[in-house]
Amino acid sequence: MYDLIVLGAGAAGLMAVASLPRRRVLLIDHNPKPAAKIEISGGGYCNITHERLDESFYLGDPRFIRTVLNTFDNRQLLAWLQKRGLTPVKRPGGQWFCRHSAKELSTLLRESAAHADWALGREIIELFQTPRGFGVRTDRGEWHGRRVLVATGGLSYPKIGASGIGFEIARAFGHEVVAPRPALVGLTLQKEQAWMKTLAGVSVPVEVAVGRRRVAGNLLFAHKGVSGPAILDTSLYWNGGKITVDFLPGVRLKSILKSRTKSIASLLPLPRRLTRAFLEAQNIPNLPYAQLSEAQKERLSYLKSYAFAPAGTFGYTKAEVTKGGVATVGIDPLTMQSRLVEGLFFAGEVVDVTGRVGGYNFQWAFASAVTAAEAVAKC
Ligand SMILES: Cc1cc2nc3c(=O)[nH]c(=O)nc-3n(C[C@H](O)[C@H](O)[C@H](O)COP(=O)(O)OP(=O)(O)OC[C@H]3O[C@@H](n4cnc5c(N)ncnc54)[C@H](O)[C@@H]3O)c2cc1C
């Protein structure tokens, strides 16, 4: 009989175990190698957290998120890591990364969770209640514990172990699950935007309006559509419909096109390939601005507000995270315990809280895991 069974040995599951050194804990994962996602994150360096942290960087209930982040914020996370010998480095944008490799973090978490029993390579099939707590049925064995922490993540990157088991467990225990969707993911294009596909590899700073949000960053043209940090953040808030891209953020078009002799292509501060493809798609001749017709000038102004409806996303195989998940209304943010079932806890991406690009998702995984672990330690 374990004090706690942790389902999922990812960022959240490992951090929860690491925070409970004196408890009898079992960690179950079907991946023979725990922390697999950490090792491929942040381009192999793992963007652990961000200098600027508050609920506005997340999709989800702001009060819920604030409460959990207050329990274990970016400073506490950095101090926790430093105390254990990992000193992340801050990049100019404010993101904290591992200095040499994401393996620094995965190794540290595995070592910090070494006191637990591990059941790796076991597929979690079902969680059920018993008179003294819970039973976990896997494809190879069954285990019992007084409490259970569901830290099985979302549906993104199925090739390294993602599954919907956490959502199934939550539903089976009466929890509402907000429809999961791929997020922090590239967007595919309609036929009308086929001109963008000729630009694969080009990257430009943009500002994107999506609903009432505005996100800034680089847009990367890809073979399948558009990607890059600005589009990944856009995908967090996009639920179908149009987005509007400003390809010249901070630039007043008319003020840079004053010359009566120079062609517009030579004046636009954009990669040449992008300018040419845009002018061709909009049927605008490459003349000095003053020589364009009113209709051509109007079409040129779309560079500041190019509105289009993406066809969809690149899907879960490419999505860094899953938005949606276990509805926070059914979870106590002070403990991450279910409000419906005593002894059942949730942490990490399985919960309906999703962060922007920049280390916000690991920060969430760690903060929610520490919150749950502290609550279990007090039981
Ligand atoms: C390519 C990529 C890059 C990323 N880069 C960053 C970054 O730099 N910064 C950042 O903040 N976020 C990043 N993320 C997001 C971040 O990795 C996740 O938000 C975070 O790992 C979530 O932690 P978690 O513990 O909740 O879930 P996970 O890390 O996904 O862990 C869940 C665990 O549950 C196990 N599991 C699932 N189903 C079952 C089952 N049926 N039986 C047994 N075990 C099961 C899985 O094998 C896995 O080990 C990135 C994601 C990807 C895919």
The ligand as a Gaussian input file, in Angstrom:
#p B3LYP/6-31G(d) Opt

LIG

0 1
 C        9.025000      19.202000     -28.749000
 C        8.557000      19.847000     -27.472000
 C        9.281000      20.907000     -26.942000
 C        8.835000      21.541000     -25.777000
 N        9.587000      22.557000     -25.257000
 C        9.187000      23.158000     -24.109000
 C       10.001000      24.148000     -23.486000
 O       11.140000      24.403000     -23.917000
 N        9.498000      24.761000     -22.382000
 C        8.281000      24.451000     -21.834000
 O        7.880000      25.044000     -20.835000
 N        7.521000      23.472000     -22.373000
 C        7.952000      22.812000     -23.477000
 N        7.196000      21.796000     -23.997000
 C        5.967000      21.399000     -23.281000
 C        6.347000      20.530000     -22.048000
 O        7.230000      19.499000     -22.477000
 C        5.098000      19.903000     -21.413000
 O        4.147000      20.898000     -21.139000
 C        5.468000      19.174000     -20.137000
 O        6.378000      18.126000     -20.418000
 C        4.228000      18.617000     -19.453000
 O        4.654000      17.851000     -18.346000
 P        3.721000      16.700000     -17.783000
 O        4.528000      16.012000     -16.741000
 O        2.396000      17.221000     -17.427000
 O        3.491000      15.710000     -19.028000
 P        4.567000      14.839000     -19.812000
 O        5.913000      15.420000     -19.706000
 O        3.991000      14.638000     -21.167000
 O        4.589000      13.451000     -19.011000
 C        3.507000      12.561000     -19.026000
 C        4.028000      11.161000     -18.791000
 O        2.904000      10.251000     -18.717000
 C        3.224000       9.058000     -19.420000
 N        1.988000       8.413000     -19.872000
 C        1.022000       8.940000     -20.665000
 N        0.057000       8.017000     -20.876000
 C        0.420000       6.901000     -20.200000
 C       -0.173000       5.612000     -20.039000
 N       -1.332000       5.261000     -20.610000
 N        0.475000       4.667000     -19.270000
 C        1.671000       4.999000     -18.689000
 N        2.279000       6.215000     -18.792000
 C        1.647000       7.148000     -19.553000
 C        4.100000       9.543000     -20.583000
 O        4.916000       8.510000     -21.076000
 C        4.915000      10.675000     -19.937000
 O        6.140000      10.228000     -19.428000
 C        7.629000      21.119000     -25.143000
 C        6.928000      20.040000     -25.662000
 C        7.387000      19.393000     -26.808000
 C        6.603000      18.213000     -27.336000

